[in-house]
Amino acid sequence: MRANAREGIVKATKKPQAGDSARSWFKHYKTSGNWGRSFAPETRPHVLKSGHFRLKTYFYQPATLCQSDSVTGTVGPVPEGLTVSNGSMYATMYHSPNDTRAHIVSYKFNQVPNRYTMQKLSWLPWSQFLRLASHVKISPYIKLGHGQAIGSTRKYIYVIANNHLLRKSSQSEEIMQISKNNLQIKQIWTFKVWNHSARTGRYFHNATFVNDHQFIAVYHDATDHRFEYWEVIRQGNSWYPKEIGATRGDFMRNDSPVQGITYDKHKKQIYLAFNDYLFKLKRSGKVLARGHFHTGREFEGISINGRHLYAELAQRPELLRQRIR
């Protein structure tokens, strides 16, 4: 029971900014190259160039870190979300894209020798394996929702453990605060966001955490053909939402889903990822730039840390990076 029954009930009143219109696909039709054929490690980087964006392969990750007869013991091979902070990346790794529980895997960048070695981790000589694997952390099998509402701060990872099949739902959502030290859940909060009433709930599939008390989320209202951007701030153990911007339209004419959101704290700009597309926007929702990449592969999360934008591609898990101009 909430102490304040009105907690989370606000009004979405922002005037939508002019949007953009594109068309993507629902099912990937390409892979990193060898994935799906020989499954041999990749030997070449990729460069994604379009408009404002120029992302280059930073490193390939192992598709599966642990194989087991049980779902709980298998780590991978499906990445869903990404966050980068303090020289490490944290990826949510699923046995199946329909799962709501999974593992978080972390890599320290200064312990990644080059773009190609980590994908060969399980085949390396024992001494090299021990040296590299000792810097890879794997969380317990925990509730993470779809894993694309994720962010990180100096000490913690935050994930909204949502149900990505729900849309205009009045249900509350759970925020998991996860310690970076041991990748275990430390605290859980619930929050809700309703526009006027339960009939117009704002159920978030994608969000990014700005700090330990604030996250930015995107909501697609398919009925009214608008994207909304919400800032949600914690005071004590309560979370208070405020709409900060909106964009007219649907971005993807065929309703291809958002695959990630991140926020540039320095420039106060929002980035959205769709399959083969990236968009940069003002907080108000005004579109500033877009990139179209023709990879045929799904983006599985984006993150900004410092002056770099990171993006994860699937089949095989591949982290790309560019310096933000």
C-alpha positions in Angstrom: 0.0 0.0 0.0 1.4 3.4 -1.0 1.4 6.1 1.7 0.1 8.5 -0.9 -2.7 7.1 -3.2 -2.0 9.8 -5.7 1.7 8.9 -6.1 2.6 8.5 -9.7 -0.6 10.1 -11.1 0.2 13.2 -13.2 -0.8 14.8 -16.5 0.9 14.3 -19.9 0.6 17.8 -21.3 3.7 18.5 -23.4 3.1 19.7 -26.9 4.6 17.1 -29.3 7.5 18.2 -31.4 7.7 17.4 -35.1 8.8 13.7 -35.5 10.6 11.6 -38.0 9.2 8.7 -40.1 11.1 5.6 -41.1 10.5 1.8 -41.5 12.4 -1.0 -40.0 12.0 -4.8 -39.6 11.0 -7.1 -36.8 13.2 -10.1 -37.3 16.9 -9.8 -38.0 18.1 -11.1 -41.4 21.9 -10.8 -41.0 24.5 -11.7 -38.4 28.1 -10.6 -37.5 29.4 -12.8 -40.3 30.4 -16.2 -39.0 27.6 -16.4 -36.5 24.9 -18.8 -37.8 27.4 -20.4 -40.3 30.6 -21.8 -38.9 30.2 -19.9 -35.6 34.0 -19.2 -35.8 35.3 -16.1 -34.1 35.0 -12.8 -36.0 38.3 -11.4 -37.4 37.1 -8.0 -38.8 35.6 -4.9 -37.2 32.4 -3.2 -38.4 31.9 0.5 -39.0 28.4 1.9 -38.9 28.3 5.3 -40.6 25.2 7.4 -41.2 24.9 11.2 -40.7 25.9 12.1 -37.2 26.9 8.6 -36.3 30.1 6.6 -36.8 30.3 3.6 -34.6 33.2 1.1 -34.8 33.6 -2.4 -33.2 35.1 -2.0 -29.7 35.1 -5.7 -28.9 33.2 -9.0 -29.5 32.0 -10.8 -26.4 31.5 -14.5 -25.8 28.0 -15.6 -26.9 27.7 -18.1 -24.1 29.8 -17.9 -20.9 28.4 -21.0 -19.2 26.5 -23.9 -20.6 24.3 -26.1 -18.5 21.4 -28.5 -18.7 19.3 -26.0 -16.8 18.0 -22.6 -17.8 19.3 -21.0 -14.6 22.8 -22.3 -15.2 23.1 -21.1 -18.8 24.5 -17.6 -19.4 23.6 -16.3 -22.8 23.4 -16.3 -25.8 20.9 -13.5 -26.1 21.9 -9.9 -25.1 19.1 -7.5 -24.4 20.4 -4.5 -22.6 23.6 -2.5 -22.0 25.0 0.1 -19.6 28.6 1.4 -19.4 30.2 3.2 -16.5 33.5 3.5 -14.7 35.4 1.6 -17.4 33.1 -1.4 -17.4 30.2 -2.6 -19.5 27.3 -4.5 -18.1 25.1 -6.6 -20.4 21.9 -8.4 -19.6 22.2 -11.9 -21.0 19.2 -14.2 -21.6 18.7 -17.9 -22.5 15.7 -16.8 -24.5 14.4 -13.4 -25.5 11.0 -14.3 -23.9 12.6 -14.8 -20.5 12.1 -12.2 -17.6 15.0 -13.6 -15.5 18.6 -13.6 -16.7 22.2 -12.8 -15.8 24.2 -9.6 -15.9 27.7 -10.0 -17.3 30.4 -7.3 -16.7 33.7 -6.7 -18.5 36.4 -4.3 -17.5 37.6 -2.5 -20.6 41.2 -2.3 -19.4 41.3 -6.1 -19.2 40.0 -6.6 -22.8 43.2 -7.2 -24.8 41.7 -6.3 -28.2 38.6 -6.6 -30.3 38.7 -10.3 -30.9 40.2 -12.2 -28.0 37.2 -12.3 -25.6 34.9 -14.0 -28.0 37.4 -17.0 -27.9 37.4 -17.1 -24.1 36.4 -20.7 -23.8 39.0 -21.9 -26.3 42.0 -20.1 -24.9 45.0 -21.8 -23.2 44.2 -22.3 -19.6 46.6 -19.7 -18.2 45.3 -17.0 -20.6 41.7 -18.1 -19.8 42.3 -17.7 -16.0 43.8 -14.3 -16.4 41.0 -12.9 -18.6 38.1 -14.7 -16.9 39.1 -13.5 -13.5 38.0 -10.0 -14.6 34.6 -11.1 -15.9 31.7 -11.0 -13.4 28.4 -12.9 -13.7 25.4 -12.2 -11.6 23.1 -14.8 -10.1 20.0 -15.7 -12.1 17.8 -12.7 -11.2 14.6 -10.9 -12.2 15.5 -8.3 -14.9 12.3 -8.0 -17.0 13.3 -7.5 -20.6 16.6 -6.0 -19.6 16.4 -2.9 -21.7 15.4 -0.5 -19.0 18.9 -0.3 -17.4 21.5 2.2 -16.3 24.4 2.5 -13.9 26.0 4.9 -11.4 29.3 4.8 -9.5 28.2 2.0 -7.1 25.0 0.5 -8.6 23.3 -0.9 -11.6 19.5 -0.2 -11.9 17.1 -2.2 -13.9 13.3 -1.8 -14.3 12.1 -5.4 -14.2 9.2 -4.9 -16.6 7.0 -7.1 -18.7 7.7 -6.0 -22.3 4.4 -7.6 -23.6 2.3 -5.1 -21.5 1.5 -1.8 -23.1 -1.1 0.6 -21.8 -1.0 -1.1 -18.4 -1.9 0.4 -15.0 0.4 -2.1 -13.3 3.3 -0.9 -11.1 6.8 -1.7 -12.1 9.8 -2.8 -10.0 13.2 -1.1 -9.9 16.1 -3.4 -8.9 19.1 -1.7 -7.3 22.1 -4.1 -8.0 25.5 -3.8 -6.3 28.4 -3.6 -8.7 30.6 -5.4 -6.2 28.7 -8.8 -6.3 26.0 -8.2 -8.9 23.3 -9.1 -6.4 20.1 -7.2 -5.8 20.4 -4.8 -2.8 17.0 -3.0 -2.9 13.7 -3.1 -4.7 11.2 -0.3 -5.2 7.9 -0.2 -7.0 6.6 2.8 -8.9 3.7 3.6 -11.2 3.0 6.4 -13.8 -0.6 7.1 -14.8 -1.7 9.9 -17.0 -4.8 11.2 -15.2 -6.0 7.7 -14.2 -5.4 3.9 -14.4 -7.1 3.9 -17.8 -4.1 5.6 -19.3 -1.2 4.0 -17.5 2.4 4.7 -18.7 4.2 1.4 -18.6 7.8 1.8 -19.5 9.7 -0.7 -21.6 12.9 1.4 -22.0 14.6 3.7 -19.5 18.1 4.8 -18.5 19.3 5.9 -15.0 20.9 9.3 -14.7 21.9 8.9 -11.1 20.8 7.1 -7.9 17.7 9.2 -7.7 16.6 9.8 -11.3 15.8 8.0 -14.5 14.6 9.0 -18.0 12.1 6.8 -19.7 10.4 6.7 -23.1 6.7 5.7 -23.7 5.1 5.1 -27.0 1.4 5.9 -27.1 0.4 4.0 -30.3 -3.2 5.2 -30.0 -2.4 8.9 -30.0 0.7 8.4 -32.2 3.2 10.1 -30.0 6.4 9.3 -28.0 6.6 10.7 -24.5 9.8 11.3 -22.4 9.5 11.1 -18.7 11.8 12.1 -15.9 11.2 10.1 -12.7 12.8 11.3 -9.4 13.1 9.5 -6.1 12.5 11.2 -2.8 13.0 8.8 0.0 11.4 5.6 -1.2 8.8 7.3 -3.5 9.3 7.9 -7.2 7.7 11.0 -8.8 7.2 11.3 -12.5 7.2 14.4 -14.8 6.7 14.5 -18.5 9.6 16.4 -20.1 8.9 16.2 -23.8 7.0 14.5 -26.6 7.4 13.7 -30.3 4.6 13.5 -32.8 4.3 10.3 -34.8 5.6 6.7 -34.4 9.2 6.9 -35.6 8.7 3.5 -37.2 5.7 3.3 -39.5 5.4 -0.5 -38.9 5.7 -0.1 -35.1 9.1 -1.7 -34.9 10.0 -1.5 -31.1 12.4 0.8 -29.3 15.6 -1.3 -28.6 17.3 1.1 -26.2 17.5 4.6 -24.7 20.3 6.6 -23.3 20.9 10.2 -22.0 23.7 12.6 -22.6 23.9 14.5 -19.2 26.3 17.1 -20.6 24.2 18.1 -23.6 20.9 17.1 -22.1 20.0 15.0 -25.1 18.1 11.7 -25.5 19.2 8.9 -27.8 16.8 6.2 -29.0 17.7 2.9 -30.8 15.4 0.9 -33.1 16.4 -2.0 -35.4 19.0 -0.4 -37.7 18.2 3.1 -36.6 19.5 5.6 -34.0 17.9 9.0 -33.2 19.2 11.9 -31.2 16.7 14.3 -29.7 16.4 17.3 -27.4 14.7 16.7 -24.0 11.6 18.4 -25.5 11.3 15.6 -28.1 12.7 17.6 -31.1 14.6 15.3 -33.4 18.2 16.5 -34.0 19.7 13.6 -36.0 19.1 10.1 -37.2 21.3 7.3 -38.6 20.2 4.3 -40.7 22.7 1.5 -40.9 21.4 -1.5 -42.9 23.0 -4.1 -40.7 20.1 -6.5 -40.6 21.0 -7.0 -36.9 19.2 -5.9 -33.8 20.5 -3.1 -31.5 20.4 -4.5 -28.0 20.8 -1.5 -25.9 22.8 1.8 -26.1 24.7 3.8 -23.4 26.5 7.0 -23.0 29.5 7.2 -20.7 31.6 10.3 -20.6 32.1 11.5 -24.2 31.4 8.1 -25.9 28.2 6.5 -27.2 28.2 2.7 -27.0 25.8 0.3 -28.8 25.4 -3.4 -28.6 24.6 -5.6 -31.6 23.3 -9.2 -31.4 24.2 -12.4 -33.2 27.1 -12.4 -32.0 27.2 -9.9 -29.1 29.3 -7.0 -30.3 30.0 -3.7 -28.6 30.5 -0.6 -30.8 31.7 2.8 -29.8 32.0 6.4 -31.1 33.1 9.7 -29.7 30.3 12.1 -29.3 30.7 15.3 -31.2 
